[in-house]
Amino acid sequence: MEKLQPHRGDVLVSEPSTIGDLTFNRSVILLAHMDHEGAVGFIINKPLDFNLEELIPEIDENFKIFNGGPVEQENLYFIHDVPHLITDSVEIKDGIYWGGSFDTIVNLINNKQITPDNIKFFLGYSGWDTPQLESEINLNTWIIDSSTKATDILNSLKDGQYWQEKMKKLGGEYLLWSNAPDNPNYN
């Protein structure tokens, strides 16, 4: 059986067998960049226990921050759907963008011109060189989901059940995992 190749804008869904890896167990990752050298993505379903105004005192609003991955966790990254408001944005796919002017974002948030529905923040990112990601896909660590519309991702992060929803959509043997506890020992 031929393996699918991931592309920018695809979603990687961790296989249920990814147990013991606290970062990637039950992770859903949006691939923001993909080329011949490797890939960069953000874990989109693991909110952290603090918010943006705790990190950036000049922001007056409460925005969730997600664990984007294990690389450069001291840096803040963001995806959004308002490139007309945030200069220097790079389109990932289908109307969802990565990066842009952070000073602009601070002003837009404080002036209530963008909301948590428009933008998501991440500490760190997930990164692979090309052979590493290919190897993980060949070892069935990731399910490549090319069908998710990138614009639906911003709307799907509200309830923290995104991985479980992906398991339900995959159906078959994955359906069982949609209701399993995070730690199978708790079952």
C-alpha positions, 0 to 999 in steps of 0.5 A: 500500500502506497503511503500518502505524502504530507503537504503544507496545510495538511493535518497530522493526527497521531496514531492511538499507539503513540503512548508514552510521548507526552508531546505527541500522544493524541496530538493533531498538528497543522503543517504550516510549512513543508518543503524538500528540507523538512516540515514545521507544524503546530499542535492545535489541540493542546491548550496550556494552563496560561493565557496570552495576557500572562505572557504579554502584559500589554495585551488586555484580552484573554486568549488561550495559548497552545503547546505548538511542539517541543522546538523553541518553546520560548517563542510565540507563534500564531495562525490566523484568518485575517491577512488583510489586518496582519501584514507580512502573513504567509498563507498556509492553505485555504485562507489560513495564515501564519505569522505577521506583524506582532505589534499589529496583533497587539493593537488589533486585540486591544482594539477588539478588532480580532477575537480568539475566533480569528487567531490562535497562539502557540508556544513552540513548534513541531519540526522534522527534517524530511527523512525523519517525517517520512520515517515516522509516517512509514512507522504509522505514527501519523495519519495524514488528513488532507481533507480538513479545510484549514479554515475549519481548524480555527473553529475546531479548537474550542472544546479540546476534543479535536483528536477524539473527533478525528478518531470518530471521523476515521471510524473502524478500529479508530472509533474505539479510541475516541472514547478511551481515556488518555491513559489506558491504565485508567480504564 
